[in-house]
Amino acid sequence: MTQEELAMKVKERLSIIQKIELGKMAPDVRLAKTLEHVLRIKLLVPTSEPPAPKLSTTPTKEITFADIATIRKKEEKDTNDPGAQRT
């Protein structure tokens, strides 16, 4: 089959078929599906996502923003409480 014949069958411009064949452009999904049907080949493959990394189940010793907020809230409470002991 010539490029002209293929272009007519997939209802696309000859220049697009030429660019795809030369590797200068990739077909969009619609054209790829049409080419698959006309040429009876497989161009599109399903995407597979890499497995998600496993999260550590051991507690971390790092300080989080929540820890800082709790510490600051406790410090504010201690400084505003006249009965609190200062060290």
N, CA, C and O of each residue as an XYZ file, in Angstrom:
348
protein
N       0.848     -1.168      0.000
C       0.000      0.000      0.000
C       0.898      1.237      0.000
O       1.878      1.296      0.743
N       0.570      2.199     -0.815
C       1.356      3.423     -0.884
C       0.911      4.388      0.214
O      -0.137      4.217      0.836
N       1.727      5.387      0.425
C       1.378      6.409      1.400
C       0.105      7.140      0.993
O      -0.723      7.477      1.838
N      -0.043      7.379     -0.293
C      -1.243      8.045     -0.791
C      -2.487      7.217     -0.499
O      -3.503      7.759     -0.066
N      -2.418      5.907     -0.732
C      -3.554      5.028     -0.473
C      -3.889      5.002      1.015
O      -5.058      5.051      1.397
N      -2.860      4.925      1.849
C      -3.075      4.917      3.291
C      -3.710      6.227      3.749
O      -4.639      6.228      4.557
N      -3.206      7.332      3.230
C      -3.757      8.639      3.591
C      -5.234      8.725      3.230
O      -6.030      9.264      3.998
N      -5.601      8.204      2.079
C      -7.003      8.230      1.665
C      -7.855      7.338      2.566
O      -8.969      7.715      2.931
N      -7.343      6.155      2.928
C      -8.114      5.228      3.757
C      -8.342      5.755      5.169
O      -9.401      5.525      5.755
N      -7.364      6.453      5.713
C      -7.503      6.984      7.077
C      -8.018      8.420      7.080
O      -8.167      9.035      8.136
N      -8.290      8.952      5.877
C      -8.822     10.316      5.708
C      -7.921     11.347      6.377
O      -8.351     12.163      7.193
N      -6.656     11.269      5.993
C      -5.644     12.174      6.543
C      -4.799     12.692      5.391
O      -4.737     12.064      4.334
N      -4.147     13.837      5.588
C      -3.282     14.400      4.542
C      -2.048     13.516      4.345
O      -1.555     12.890      5.283
N      -1.572     13.484      3.119
C      -0.386     12.710      2.780
C       0.821     13.176      3.592
O       1.633     12.358      4.022
N       0.940     14.479      3.801
C       2.094     15.015      4.539
C       2.131     14.482      5.968
O       3.211     14.258      6.515
N       0.968     14.277      6.576
C       0.918     13.738      7.938
C       1.423     12.296      7.939
O       2.216     11.914      8.799
N       0.971     11.512      6.992
C       1.420     10.117      6.887
C       2.930     10.068      6.661
O       3.618      9.234      7.250
N       3.442     10.946      5.821
C       4.879     10.989      5.554
C       5.662     11.355      6.804
O       6.693     10.742      7.082
N       5.194     12.344      7.566
C       5.882     12.748      8.787
C       5.882     11.623      9.819
O       6.877     11.409     10.512
N       4.768     10.909      9.917
C       4.696      9.787     10.861
C       5.676      8.698     10.446
O       6.393      8.150     11.284
N       5.708      8.386      9.162
C       6.610      7.332      8.680
C       8.077      7.708      8.862
O       8.910      6.844      9.133
N       8.394      8.982      8.716
C       9.775      9.427      8.892
C      10.156      9.589     10.367
O      11.326      9.798     10.687
N       9.172      9.493     11.258
C       9.451      9.637     12.678
C       9.519     11.081     13.130
O      10.003     11.368     14.225
N       9.040     11.993     12.301
C       9.074     13.404     12.656
C       7.904     13.805     13.538
O       7.929     14.868     14.159
N       6.879     12.962     13.599
C       5.747     13.223     14.471
C       5.093     11.903     14.839
O       5.252     10.895     14.151
N       4.365     11.932     15.925
C       3.628     10.746     16.366
C       2.144     11.007     16.125
O       1.682     12.135     16.294
N       1.404      9.993     15.739
C      -0.025     10.199     15.513
C      -0.758     10.430     16.827
O      -0.368      9.905     17.870
N      -1.826     11.222     16.764
C      -2.645     11.369     17.959
C      -3.423     10.071     18.172
O      -3.377      9.173     17.332
N      -4.126      9.972     19.276
C      -4.804      8.728     19.637
C      -5.850      8.353     18.589
O      -5.980      7.183     18.230
N      -6.593      9.344     18.098
C      -7.628      9.067     17.096
C      -7.017      8.464     15.836
O      -7.508      7.457     15.325
N      -5.950      9.076     15.337
C      -5.302      8.583     14.121
C      -4.639      7.236     14.374
O      -4.665      6.362     13.507
N      -4.050      7.059     15.540
C      -3.417      5.768     15.866
C      -4.448      4.649     15.850
O      -4.173      3.561     15.345
N      -5.635      4.907     16.399
C      -6.694      3.889     16.395
C      -7.150      3.587     14.973
O      -7.411      2.434     14.629
N      -7.243      4.626     14.149
C      -7.641      4.432     12.756
C      -6.583      3.633     12.008
O      -6.911      2.732     11.236
N      -5.316      3.962     12.237
C      -4.226      3.218     11.591
C      -4.220      1.761     12.042
O      -3.975      0.865     11.235
N      -4.486      1.517     13.315
C      -4.571      0.147     13.822
C      -5.636     -0.635     13.062
O      -5.417     -1.784     12.675
N      -6.776     -0.011     12.855
C      -7.884     -0.684     12.186
C      -7.555     -0.964     10.716
O      -7.753     -2.079     10.232
N      -7.051      0.053     10.011
C      -6.771     -0.082      8.582
C      -5.621     -1.041      8.328
O      -5.699     -1.880      7.430
N      -4.548     -0.925      9.118
C      -3.355     -1.743      8.887
C      -3.391     -3.085      9.625
O      -2.538     -3.946      9.410
N      -4.380     -3.247     10.489
C      -4.515     -4.468     11.296
C      -3.246     -4.744     12.102
O      -2.693     -5.844     12.097
N      -2.815     -3.688     12.795
C      -1.644     -3.792     13.673
C      -1.997     -3.162     15.010
O      -3.029     -2.505     15.143
N      -1.143     -3.363     15.993
C      -1.345     -2.786     17.318
C      -0.324     -1.667     17.520
O       0.884     -1.903     17.500
N      -0.825     -0.448     17.713
C       0.059      0.694     17.958
C      -0.027      1.182     19.390
O       0.967      1.614     19.973
N      -1.220      1.110     19.949
C      -1.436      1.612     21.305
C      -1.355      0.464     22.296
O      -1.911     -0.610     22.067
N      -0.666      0.699     23.382
C      -0.580     -0.294     24.451
C      -1.114      0.332     25.726
O      -0.905      1.521     25.965
N      -1.796     -0.447     26.544
C      -2.306      0.123     27.796
C      -1.156      0.552     28.697
O      -0.120     -0.108     28.769
N      -1.360      1.660     29.374
C      -0.324      2.128     30.291
C      -0.425      1.361     31.595
O      -1.517      1.028     32.057
N       0.702      1.095     32.164
C       0.709      0.436     33.469
C       1.470      1.331     34.427
O       2.540      1.849     34.108
N       0.903      1.499     35.590
C       1.533      2.351     36.586
C       2.521      1.525     37.392
O       2.253      0.364     37.701
N       3.659      2.111     37.735
C       4.600      1.376     38.578
C       3.987      1.170     39.957
O       3.189      1.990     40.410
N       4.350      0.094     40.620
C       3.773     -0.131     41.945
C       4.154      0.996     42.899
O       5.265      1.524     42.853
N       3.222      1.344     43.749
C       3.461      2.410     44.719
C       4.468      1.938     45.754
O       4.421      0.783     46.176
N       5.372      2.806     46.166
C       6.338      2.393     47.180
C       5.624      2.111     48.497
O       4.671      2.796     48.868
N       6.105      1.093     49.188
C       5.501      0.738     50.468
C       5.917      1.757     51.517
O       7.076      2.164     51.600
N       4.942      2.149     52.306
C       5.224      3.096     53.373
C       5.761      2.359     54.588
O       5.351      1.236     54.883
N       6.655      2.987     55.267
C       7.232      2.395     56.456
C       6.180      2.318     57.552
O       5.436      3.275     57.767
N       6.114      1.201     58.238
C       5.154      1.053     59.330
C       5.762      1.414     60.669
O       5.059      1.449     61.679
N       7.059      1.684     60.693
C       7.704      2.071     61.952
C       7.511      3.563     62.157
O       7.612      4.339     61.207
N       7.237      3.969     63.382
C       7.035      5.399     63.626
C       8.334      6.170     63.408
O       9.426      5.675     63.686
N       8.189      7.373     62.914
C       9.372      8.196     62.670
C       9.676      9.034     63.908
O       8.784      9.319     64.707
N      10.914      9.420     64.058
C      11.347     10.239     65.181
C      11.427     11.711     64.782
O      11.852     12.553     65.574
N      11.014     12.017     63.545
C      11.090     13.387     63.069
C       9.949     14.209     63.649
O       8.876     13.688     63.954
N      10.202     15.502     63.795
C       9.176     16.410     64.291
C       8.311     16.837     63.111
O       8.830     17.172     62.046
N       7.004     16.824     63.297
C       6.072     17.232     62.256
C       5.525     18.611     62.575
O       5.754     19.139     63.664
N       4.798     19.199     61.621
C       4.171     20.495     61.852
C       3.159     20.411     62.986
O       3.013     21.355     63.763
N       2.468     19.292     63.082
C       1.497     19.117     64.169
C       2.202     19.129     65.520
O       1.679     19.686     66.485
N       3.380     18.523     65.598
C       4.144     18.539     66.848
C       4.516     19.969     67.230
O       4.413     20.346     68.397
N       4.939     20.751     66.269
C       5.334     22.136     66.534
C       4.137     22.937     67.009
O       4.241     23.714     67.959
N       3.001     22.751     66.354
C       1.796     23.476     66.751
C       1.399     23.110     68.174
O       0.997     23.977     68.950
N       1.507     21.839     68.519
C       1.169     21.394     69.864
C       2.129     21.996     70.883
O       1.703     22.447     71.946
N       3.406     22.005     70.567
C       4.415     22.560     71.476
C       4.160     24.051     71.677
O       4.189     24.535     72.808
N       3.910     24.783     70.594
C       3.678     26.222     70.705
C       2.402     26.502     71.483
O       2.354     27.427     72.294
N       1.379     25.713     71.241
C       0.126     25.911     71.960
C       0.327     25.679     73.455
O      -0.217     26.411     74.283
N       1.113     24.653     73.797
C       1.393     24.352     75.201
C       2.211     25.489     75.822
O       1.948     25.886     76.957
N       3.201     26.017     75.089
C       4.020     27.115     75.602
C       3.176     28.351     75.849
O       3.360     29.030     76.859
N       2.239     28.661     74.935
C       1.369     29.819     75.102
C       0.489     29.644     76.328
O       0.268     30.590     77.084
N      -0.007     28.438     76.522
C      -0.867     28.145     77.668
C      -0.073     28.329     78.956
O      -0.576     28.904     79.921
N       1.171     27.840     78.976
C       2.001     27.944     80.176
C       2.344     29.402     80.495
O       2.375     29.775     81.668
N       2.597     30.221     79.501
C       2.960     31.616     79.758
C       1.761     32.452     80.163
O       1.931     33.473     80.829
N       0.560     32.057     79.787
C      -0.648     32.804     80.140
C      -1.244     32.328     81.451
O      -2.105     33.010     82.005
N      -0.820     31.184     81.968
C      -1.370     30.600     83.196
C      -0.511     31.092     84.364
O       0.651     30.704     84.480
N      -1.079     31.950     85.236
C      -0.271     32.476     86.348
C       0.136     31.399     87.352
O       1.095     31.595     88.098
N      -0.563     30.279     87.388
C      -0.242     29.226     88.341
C       0.797     28.269     87.799
O       1.243     27.379     88.523
N       1.201     28.424     86.534
C       2.170     27.500     85.934
C       3.555     27.771     86.463
O       3.932     28.927     86.658
N       4.304     26.741     86.693
C       5.663     26.875     87.210
C       6.602     27.128     86.052
O       6.481     26.513     84.993
N       7.534     28.031     86.257
C       8.531     28.326     85.237
C       9.833     27.676     85.651
O      10.215     27.699     86.821
N      10.503     27.102     84.681
C      11.789     26.457     84.964
C      12.915     27.158     84.292
O      14.067     26.746     84.425
